[in-house]
């Protein structure tokens, strides 16, 4: 088995910051015993986490815009979206 070192995120980069926050979000869901697979899409994650947080669609939109559209999103907005609790 090959042991991989964890990815290092450049938190000064707005796109990588969003990806880092989404990664932390997924880790939090795993701690809540939500079964997240590496093959799950962000839509699959939303369906599995339904009822856990009330802003899953906003989180997904921010993630998709950063990941696939290379949209630069201000860190303050990212923090607000990921901070919202149910």
Secondary structure, DSSP 8 states (H G I E B T S, - for coil): ----------TTSHHHHHHHHHHHHHHHHHHTT----TT--HHHHHHHTBTTBS-HHHHHHHHHHHHHS-----HHHHHHHHH---
